[in-house]
Amino acid sequence: MKHLFWLDDVHREWAYNDVAHDSGEIKRLHRFLIDHKEQMCVLYHGTSADIPVMSEGLKPTSERTRKSLQSQKGFVYLSIYPRHARDFASMAYPGKEVKVYAVTVPIRELMADKDQLRNQRHFAQREIPKDNLTFSLAFGHGARLKRRVWPYEIEEFIP
């Protein structure tokens, strides 16, 4: 099982070292994702501890459950970092206990998190040429799925 956080030493450093965002490293990540698209990987989702994730799974965002104006309905949002998943959950459910879950899915099902790419362009002033999975993982540190995540694909993450 590949944890996308641990693809390689360079990718692990991307959240902290902008030097690694050169075109060669981006191309290397893109090639990895293409060559391993059938491989399973682990990403993370944080939510309120009150939600019965282990029995019901993770349902795509709906108009009723949307916690951010940026989130699009119909997707489950995932992060490559457990800490980011916890931070997003804490913002969505202020004052509530949150849990982080490890989600195991095939790389081929991951889609770009366009919300985070938009944030990177706007707030971080990054020049990101495309909304694709490679840039989403490298700069936005996340991805999204256009489906429900079933309980058998989920484990509670305990740091």
N, CA, C and O of each residue as an XYZ file, in Angstrom:
636
protein
N       0.846     -1.178      0.000
C       0.000      0.000      0.000
C       0.887      1.235      0.000
O       1.805      1.340      0.814
N       0.626      2.155     -0.891
C       1.395      3.402     -0.959
C       0.651      4.504     -0.223
O      -0.516      4.780     -0.502
N       1.331      5.119      0.702
C       0.825      6.348      1.288
C       1.386      7.452      0.412
O       2.605      7.592      0.312
N       0.542      8.233     -0.220
C       1.043      9.243     -1.144
C       1.967     10.224     -0.443
O       2.810     10.847     -1.089
N       1.825     10.371      0.853
C       2.723     11.214      1.634
C       4.158     10.712      1.515
O       5.099     11.503      1.570
N       4.328      9.418      1.354
C       5.652      8.803      1.346
C       6.064      8.324     -0.039
O       6.835      7.369     -0.141
N       5.589      8.941     -1.093
C       6.006      8.542     -2.442
C       7.523      8.515     -2.542
O       8.097      7.545     -3.035
N       8.157      9.548     -2.088
C       9.611      9.626     -2.073
C      10.015     10.794     -1.186
O       9.163     11.559     -0.734
N      11.302     10.930     -0.937
C      11.766     11.973     -0.036
C      11.421     13.367     -0.540
O      11.096     14.249      0.255
N      11.488     13.574     -1.842
C      11.200     14.898     -2.394
C       9.745     15.261     -2.145
O       9.447     16.365     -1.690
N       8.830     14.328     -2.443
C       7.406     14.616     -2.259
C       7.101     14.893     -0.800
O       6.291     15.768     -0.496
N       7.733     14.166      0.107
C       7.490     14.362      1.529
C       7.851     15.787      1.939
O       7.216     16.357      2.826
N       8.846     16.352      1.311
C       9.301     17.690      1.665
C       8.486     18.799      1.001
O       8.618     19.959      1.391
N       7.649     18.483      0.014
C       6.982     19.524     -0.768
C       6.176     20.498      0.064
O       6.090     21.676     -0.284
N       5.597     20.046      1.131
C       4.777     20.951      1.942
C       5.641     22.025      2.604
O       5.132     23.069      3.013
N       6.935     21.772      2.707
C       7.805     22.677      3.454
C       8.909     23.311      2.611
O       9.587     24.224      3.081
N       9.101     22.853      1.396
C      10.250     23.295      0.619
C       9.844     23.582     -0.818
O       9.705     22.658     -1.620
N       9.654     24.847     -1.149
C       9.209     25.216     -2.490
C      10.235     24.895     -3.572
O       9.881     24.821     -4.748
N      11.489     24.707     -3.201
C      12.513     24.374     -4.187
C      12.153     23.069     -4.910
O      12.498     22.888     -6.078
N      11.472     22.179     -4.224
C      11.121     20.884     -4.815
C      10.024     21.001     -5.864
O       9.716     20.023     -6.545
N       9.431     22.183     -6.003
C       8.363     22.352     -6.982
C       8.899     22.643     -8.381
O       8.257     23.358     -9.150
N      10.054     22.103     -8.715
C      10.562     22.348    -10.058
C       9.903     21.391    -11.045
O       9.305     20.389    -10.653
N      10.021     21.710    -12.309
C       9.301     20.952    -13.337
C       9.751     19.495    -13.410
O       8.948     18.624    -13.743
N      11.009     19.215    -13.107
C      11.482     17.825    -13.136
C      10.803     16.969    -12.098
O      10.442     15.825    -12.376
N      10.623     17.503    -10.904
C       9.958     16.743     -9.837
C       8.473     16.590    -10.122
O       7.885     15.550     -9.826
N       7.875     17.606    -10.687
C       6.460     17.521    -11.059
C       6.280     16.437    -12.122
O       5.346     15.639    -12.044
N       7.154     16.408    -13.095
C       7.083     15.384    -14.149
C       7.279     13.990    -13.566
O       6.629     13.037    -13.994
N       8.172     13.874    -12.593
C       8.415     12.575    -11.958
C       7.168     12.089    -11.215
O       6.809     10.914    -11.297
N       6.517     12.992    -10.497
C       5.280     12.626     -9.804
C       4.203     12.245    -10.820
O       3.501     11.250    -10.639
N       4.075     13.026    -11.873
C       3.068     12.743    -12.915
C       3.300     11.354    -13.513
O       2.347     10.595    -13.691
N       4.539     11.017    -13.822
C       4.876      9.700    -14.394
C       4.542      8.603    -13.398
O       4.017      7.559    -13.784
N       4.842      8.826    -12.111
C       4.529      7.844    -11.082
C       3.027      7.567    -11.052
O       2.610      6.410    -11.015
N       2.222      8.614    -11.068
C       0.766      8.446    -11.003
C       0.239      7.685    -12.212
O      -0.668      6.864    -12.076
N       0.786      7.941    -13.375
C       0.372      7.224    -14.592
C       0.794      5.760    -14.515
O      -0.004      4.864    -14.791
N       2.043      5.522    -14.141
C       2.581      4.160    -14.110
C       1.963      3.296    -13.018
O       1.982      2.069    -13.113
N       1.422      3.919    -11.996
C       0.876      3.170    -10.858
C      -0.617      3.396    -10.666
O      -1.125      3.240     -9.555
N      -1.326      3.759    -11.725
C      -2.737      4.126    -11.577
C      -3.620      3.004    -11.045
O      -4.673      3.278    -10.469
N      -3.221      1.762    -11.222
C      -4.022      0.643    -10.701
C      -3.664      0.297     -9.266
O      -4.336     -0.524     -8.641
N      -2.630      0.906     -8.745
C      -2.173      0.630     -7.387
C      -3.079      1.324     -6.373
O      -3.616      2.401     -6.630
N      -3.234      0.692     -5.231
C      -3.993      1.287     -4.139
C      -3.105      2.282     -3.412
O      -1.888      2.104     -3.345
N      -3.711      3.330     -2.868
C      -2.974      4.323     -2.102
C      -3.811      4.728     -0.902
O      -5.007      4.446     -0.836
N      -3.173      5.386      0.035
C      -3.838      5.821      1.253
C      -3.782      7.336      1.336
O      -2.714      7.939      1.236
N      -4.958      7.946      1.522
C      -5.064      9.370      1.808
C      -5.923      9.510      3.062
O      -6.349      8.509      3.638
N      -6.178     10.740      3.485
C      -6.810     10.965      4.781
C      -7.991     11.918      4.677
O      -8.002     12.852      3.876
N      -8.987     11.645      5.521
C     -10.177     12.490      5.598
C     -10.482     12.729      7.066
O     -10.476     11.799      7.872
N     -10.749     13.982      7.406
C     -11.130     14.304      8.774
C     -12.566     14.780      8.819
O     -13.041     15.443      7.897
N     -13.257     14.437      9.899
C     -14.653     14.847     10.060
C     -15.023     14.805     11.545
O     -14.206     14.433     12.387
N     -16.229     15.180     11.847
C     -16.721     15.148     13.213
C     -16.728     13.719     13.745
O     -17.080     12.780     13.031
N     -16.336     13.569     15.007
C     -16.350     12.247     15.639
C     -17.776     11.719     15.787
O     -17.969     10.524     16.014
N     -18.780     12.597     15.661
C     -20.185     12.193     15.782
C     -20.698     11.441     14.551
O     -21.721     10.760     14.622
N     -20.008     11.559     13.449
C     -20.473     10.934     12.200
C     -20.060      9.463     12.198
O     -18.890      9.160     12.431
N     -20.995      8.541     11.939
C     -20.702      7.102     12.001
C     -19.950      6.583     10.757
O     -20.471      5.772      9.991
N     -18.739      7.064     10.585
C     -17.956      6.746      9.383
C     -17.679      5.254      9.260
O     -17.755      4.703      8.161
N     -17.362      4.596     10.360
C     -16.979      3.180     10.274
C     -18.156      2.272      9.933
O     -17.952      1.139      9.497
N     -19.370      2.745     10.120
C     -20.521      1.925      9.738
C     -21.171      2.393      8.434
O     -21.741      1.582      7.704
N     -21.092      3.687      8.137
C     -21.766      4.222      6.945
C     -20.812      4.647      5.838
O     -21.244      4.887      4.711
N     -19.527      4.745      6.142
C     -18.568      5.214      5.155
C     -18.561      6.739      5.082
O     -19.134      7.421      5.932
N     -17.904      7.252      4.054
C     -17.856      8.699      3.812
C     -18.726      9.004      2.616
O     -18.485      8.512      1.514
N     -19.730      9.812      2.837
C     -20.659     10.162      1.766
C     -20.175     11.432      1.070
O     -19.612     12.317      1.714
N     -20.394     11.523     -0.244
C     -20.011     12.753     -0.945
C     -20.720     13.974     -0.363
O     -21.838     13.882      0.145
N     -20.055     15.100     -0.449
C     -20.612     16.359      0.021
C     -21.925     16.657     -0.705
O     -22.033     16.491     -1.920
N     -22.912     17.099      0.066
C     -24.191     17.513     -0.511
C     -24.410     18.976     -0.125
O     -23.642     19.537      0.657
N     -25.443     19.581     -0.667
C     -25.755     20.968     -0.284
C     -26.000     21.054      1.221
O     -25.625     22.037      1.861
N     -26.625     20.029      1.778
C     -26.948     20.025      3.208
C     -25.710     19.830      4.078
O     -25.619     20.418      5.155
N     -24.761     19.021      3.633
C     -23.604     18.691      4.470
C     -22.364     19.535      4.169
O     -21.352     19.412      4.858
N     -22.434     20.364      3.177
C     -21.288     21.178      2.772
C     -20.887     22.128      3.906
O     -21.726     22.848      4.446
N     -19.608     22.123      4.258
C     -19.111     22.964      5.353
C     -18.265     24.121      4.853
O     -17.836     24.959      5.647
N     -18.019     24.182      3.564
C     -17.212     25.252      2.991
C     -17.909     25.749      1.733
O     -18.455     24.959      0.964
N     -17.887     27.050      1.531
C     -18.488     27.605      0.317
C     -17.754     27.128     -0.933
O     -18.322     27.114     -2.025
N     -16.499     26.740     -0.768
C     -15.709     26.285     -1.907
C     -16.013     24.844     -2.304
O     -15.900     24.490     -3.478
N     -16.388     24.025     -1.358
C     -16.599     22.612     -1.643
C     -17.709     22.405     -2.663
O     -18.778     23.009     -2.572
N     -17.441     21.561     -3.614
C     -18.458     21.214     -4.602
C     -19.188     19.960     -4.141
O     -18.584     19.054     -3.566
N     -20.476     19.917     -4.394
C     -21.233     18.733     -3.990
C     -20.862     17.561     -4.895
O     -20.459     17.736     -6.045
N     -21.012     16.357     -4.332
C     -20.767     15.139     -5.091
C     -19.381     14.553     -4.927
O     -19.046     13.580     -5.604
N     -18.558     15.119     -4.043
C     -17.184     14.640     -3.875
C     -16.872     14.355     -2.416
O     -17.462     14.946     -1.512
N     -15.922     13.429     -2.199
C     -15.290     13.224     -0.904
C     -13.887     13.784     -1.051
O     -13.149     13.397     -1.957
N     -13.519     14.691     -0.163
C     -12.220     15.368     -0.217
C     -11.212     14.639      0.664
O     -11.517     14.254      1.793
N     -10.004     14.457      0.129
C      -8.959     13.711      0.823
C      -7.656     14.502      0.825
O      -7.410     15.307     -0.072
N      -6.832     14.271      1.829
C      -5.534     14.926      1.935
C      -4.424     13.888      1.947
O      -4.632     12.743      2.351
N      -3.246     14.298      1.503
C      -2.101     13.393      1.601
C      -1.505     13.422      3.007
O      -0.687     12.570      3.354
N      -1.911     14.396      3.810
C      -1.380     14.542      5.162
C      -2.481     14.391      6.206
O      -3.500     15.076      6.125
N      -2.294     13.505      7.189
C      -3.303     13.375      8.249
C      -3.532     14.684      9.000
O      -4.664     14.994      9.373
N      -2.473     15.448      9.222
C      -2.606     16.711      9.954
C      -3.498     17.689      9.195
O      -4.304     18.388      9.810
N      -3.368     17.751      7.869
C      -4.229     18.638      7.084
C      -5.686     18.188      7.181
O      -6.590     19.017      7.287
N      -5.910     16.874      7.144
C      -7.274     16.352      7.269
C      -7.870     16.766      8.611
O      -9.034     17.158      8.685
N      -7.074     16.680      9.661
C      -7.547     17.087     11.001
C      -7.834     18.588     11.027
O      -8.832     19.022     11.602
N      -6.956     19.381     10.404
C      -7.169     20.833     10.391
C      -8.460     21.211      9.668
O      -9.217     22.058     10.140
N      -8.707     20.578      8.521
C      -9.937     20.866      7.781
C     -11.162     20.480      8.612
O     -12.150     21.215      8.643
N     -11.098     19.336      9.278
C     -12.226     18.900     10.108
C     -12.450     19.872     11.267
O     -13.593     20.187     11.598
N     -11.383     20.342     11.874
C     -11.506     21.282     12.989
C     -12.128     22.604     12.550
O     -12.876     23.228     13.303
N     -11.812     23.029     11.318
C     -12.429     24.259     10.798
C     -13.907     24.037     10.480
O     -14.737     24.918     10.700
N     -14.226     22.847      9.957
C     -15.609     22.545      9.588
C     -16.496     22.313     10.809
O     -17.696     22.586     10.766
N     -15.914     21.815     11.886
C     -16.670     21.486     13.093
C     -16.016     22.139     14.311
O     -15.513     21.436     15.188
N     -16.015     23.471     14.378
C     -15.336     24.155     15.483
C     -15.900     23.749     16.844
O     -17.114     23.691     17.046
N     -14.988     23.470     17.765
C     -15.398     23.112     19.121
C     -15.816     21.667     19.296
O     -16.092     21.239     20.417
N     -15.869     20.906     18.217
C     -16.282     19.500     18.310
C     -15.055     18.593     18.215
O     -14.018     18.968     17.668
N     -15.206     17.410     18.757
C     -14.156     16.400     18.612
C     -14.152     15.926     17.154
O     -15.207     15.686     16.566
N     -12.959     15.796     16.584
C     -12.849     15.317     15.205
C     -12.003     14.055     15.165
O     -11.201     13.793     16.062
N     -12.199     13.283     14.112
C     -11.405     12.082     13.868
C     -10.854     12.137     12.457
O     -11.427     12.760     11.563
N      -9.733     11.472     12.285
C      -9.107     11.356     10.973
C      -9.139      9.890     10.567
O      -8.888      8.995     11.374
N      -9.453      9.672      9.305
C      -9.552      8.326      8.768
C      -8.581      8.137      7.606
O      -8.413      9.025      6.770
N      -7.953      6.981      7.568
C      -7.117      6.593      6.430
C      -8.035      5.926      5.413
O      -8.767      4.995      5.747
N      -7.995      6.396      4.192
C      -8.868      5.910      3.119
C      -7.998      5.253      2.053
O      -7.072      5.873      1.531
N      -8.298      3.998      1.734
C      -7.517      3.252      0.750
C      -8.322      3.131     -0.538
O      -9.388      2.516     -0.566
N      -7.792      3.730     -1.608
C      -8.477      3.746     -2.907
C      -7.445      3.603     -4.030
O      -6.260      3.861     -3.819
N      -7.893      3.192     -5.225
C      -6.967      3.138     -6.352
C      -6.595      4.545     -6.834
O      -7.439      5.440     -6.865
N      -5.353      4.726     -7.202
C      -4.885      6.019     -7.703
C      -5.766      6.492     -8.861
O      -6.044      7.687     -8.970
N      -6.207      5.580     -9.724
C      -6.978      5.952    -10.917
C      -8.296      6.656    -10.584
O      -8.849      7.351    -11.437
N      -8.805      6.491     -9.371
C     -10.074      7.121     -8.993
C      -9.900      8.537     -8.447
O     -10.882      9.262     -8.285
N      -8.679      8.931     -8.167
C      -8.435     10.256     -7.598
C      -8.589     11.333     -8.665
O      -8.206     11.149     -9.820
N      -9.153     12.452     -8.253
C      -9.339     13.597     -9.140
C      -8.732     14.831     -8.476
O      -8.571     14.881     -7.257
N      -8.403     15.811     -9.290
C      -7.837     17.054     -8.769
C      -8.815     17.737     -7.817
O     -10.021     17.766     -8.064
N      -8.285     18.279     -6.738
C      -9.072     19.095     -5.821
C      -8.981     20.535     -6.338
O      -8.063     21.276     -5.985
N      -9.923     20.907     -7.157
C      -9.899     22.215     -7.818
C     -10.025     23.365     -6.826
O      -9.544     24.469     -7.084
N     -10.673     23.106     -5.692
C     -10.813     24.144     -4.669
C      -9.441     24.529     -4.115
O      -9.124     25.712     -3.990
N      -8.641     23.533     -3.788
C      -7.311     23.812     -3.242
C      -6.380     24.408     -4.297
O      -5.545     25.255     -3.978
N      -6.518     23.975     -5.540
C      -5.706     24.577     -6.601
C      -6.061     26.056     -6.773
O      -5.180     26.893     -6.970
N      -7.351     26.371     -6.698
C      -7.791     27.764     -6.782
C      -7.201     28.577     -5.621
O      -6.749     29.704     -5.817
N      -7.210     28.004     -4.424
C      -6.623     28.682     -3.268
C      -5.132     28.923     -3.453
O      -4.623     29.993     -3.119
N      -4.439     27.928     -3.985
C      -2.997     28.086     -4.209
C      -2.711     29.207     -5.217
O      -1.769     29.982     -5.051
N      -3.530     29.275     -6.249
C      -3.343     30.338     -7.248
C      -3.641     31.713     -6.645
O      -2.899     32.674     -6.847
N      -4.738     31.779     -5.908
C      -5.203     33.078     -5.407
C      -4.401     33.560     -4.192
O      -3.853     34.663     -4.204
N      -4.336     32.735     -3.153
C      -3.738     33.175     -1.895
C      -2.227     33.007     -1.862
O      -1.528     33.864     -1.322
N      -1.707     31.920     -2.428
C      -0.259     31.693     -2.399
C       0.429     32.259     -3.648
O       1.654     32.222     -3.767
N      -0.385     32.786     -4.577
C       0.147     33.384     -5.806
C       1.014     32.408     -6.611
O       1.998     32.808     -7.232
N       0.638     31.130     -6.592
C       1.382     30.125     -7.358
C       0.861     30.096     -8.790
O      -0.333     30.262     -9.039
N       1.766     29.885     -9.706
C       1.385     29.710    -11.109
C       1.250     28.220    -11.359
O       2.242     27.514    -11.544
N       0.022     27.756    -11.364
C      -0.276     26.337    -11.575
C      -1.008     26.248    -12.902
O      -2.133     26.733    -13.017
N      -0.384     25.630    -13.916
C      -0.937     25.687    -15.270
C      -2.209     24.872    -15.509
O      -3.010     25.232    -16.372
N      -2.412     23.787    -14.766
C      -3.552     22.906    -15.047
C      -4.213     22.450    -13.758
O      -3.585     22.384    -12.702
N      -5.490     22.139    -13.873
C      -6.202     21.477    -12.782
C      -6.107     19.971    -13.027
O      -7.026     19.373    -13.586
N      -5.000     19.361    -12.611
C      -4.895     17.914    -12.753
C      -4.433     17.308    -11.428
O      -4.054     18.025    -10.502
N      -4.470     15.988    -11.356
C      -4.146     15.297    -10.112
C      -2.716     15.580     -9.668
O      -2.468     15.766     -8.477
N      -1.790     15.613    -10.588
C      -0.393     15.858    -10.232
C      -0.244     17.182     -9.497
O       0.344     17.226     -8.416
N      -0.765     18.255    -10.066
C      -0.653     19.568     -9.427
C      -1.464     19.616     -8.138
O      -1.068     20.281     -7.180
N      -2.582     18.924     -8.108
C      -3.420     18.887     -6.916
C      -2.662     18.269     -5.738
O      -2.716     18.784     -4.621
N      -1.962     17.168     -5.990
C      -1.195     16.521     -4.925
C       0.041     17.335     -4.551
O       0.366     17.475     -3.372
N       0.727     17.870     -5.560
C       1.980     18.584     -5.310
C       1.763     19.920     -4.618
O       2.509     20.261     -3.701
N       0.768     20.680     -5.031
C       0.575     22.029     -4.509
C      -0.577     22.120     -3.512
O      -0.467     22.830     -2.513
N      -1.663     21.424     -3.762
C      -2.827     21.484     -2.880
C      -2.817     20.421     -1.810
O      -3.590     20.489     -0.855
N      -1.938     19.428     -1.961
C      -1.768     18.326     -1.012
C      -3.022     17.503     -0.803
O      -3.246     16.951      0.274
N      -3.842     17.427     -1.849
C      -5.055     16.634     -1.719
C      -5.638     16.245     -3.049
O      -5.132     16.602     -4.114
N      -6.721     15.501     -2.956
C      -7.453     15.026     -4.128
C      -8.898     14.825     -3.692
O      -9.242     15.007     -2.524
N      -9.721     14.453     -4.634
C     -11.116     14.160     -4.304
C     -11.580     12.951     -5.099
O     -11.016     12.597     -6.134
N     -12.632     12.331     -4.573
C     -13.278     11.172     -5.209
C     -14.703     11.558     -5.553
O     -15.363     12.267     -4.793
N     -15.169     11.097     -6.682
C     -16.563     11.366     -7.054
C     -17.403     10.123     -6.756
O     -18.050      9.566     -7.642
N     -17.379      9.718     -5.534
C     -18.170      8.566     -5.084
C     -18.100      8.460     -3.576
O     -17.306      9.128     -2.914
N     -18.950      7.604     -3.059
C     -18.930      7.287     -1.639
C     -17.697      6.430     -1.339
O     -17.248      5.655     -2.184
N     -17.166      6.577     -0.145
C     -16.085      5.702      0.325
C     -16.725      4.726      1.303
O     -17.329      5.132      2.297
N     -16.587      3.444      1.014
C     -17.256      2.404      1.792
C     -16.461      2.057      3.043
O     -15.242      2.227      3.067
N     -17.141      1.568      4.091
C     -16.454      1.254      5.351
C     -15.242      0.323      5.188
O     -14.258      0.461      5.915
N     -15.306     -0.611      4.252
C     -14.165     -1.532      4.095
C     -12.924     -0.832      3.521
O     -11.839     -1.413      3.517
N     -13.075      0.404      3.039
C     -11.954      1.176      2.510
C     -11.369      2.148      3.537
O     -10.479      2.938      3.222
N     -11.878      2.081      4.761
C     -11.555      3.086      5.777
C     -11.006      2.437      7.043
O     -11.463      1.378      7.471
N     -10.008      3.104      7.630
C      -9.512      2.752      8.954
C      -9.379      4.038      9.747
O      -9.001      5.074      9.201
N      -9.688      3.972     11.030
C      -9.460      5.156     11.849
C      -7.956      5.370     11.959
O      -7.205      4.437     12.246
N      -7.527      6.601     11.731
C      -6.109      6.929     11.806
C      -5.766      7.331     13.225
O      -6.374      8.242     13.788
N      -4.788      6.646     13.802
C      -4.335      6.984     15.134
C      -2.843      7.300     15.028
O      -2.028      6.416     14.762
N      -2.494      8.586     15.243
C      -1.090      8.999     15.069
C      -0.141      8.323     16.045
O       1.063      8.577     16.011
